[in-house]
């Protein structure tokens, strides 16, 4: 039987894809500077340690 652990990696991968695909558009809408974009990318969103051992 598939429990939450079976579906979690699929959900995480889907969320990661959406963030990567929409990042530029959302940053444009928020009028973020290039420095702000770079500061947030990989720190607030898609932090490599957030998914460690997932």
Buried (B, 14 or more C-beta within 10 A) or exposed (E): EEEEEEEEEEEEEEEBEEEEEEBEEEBEEEEBEEEEBEEBBEEEBBEEEEEEEE
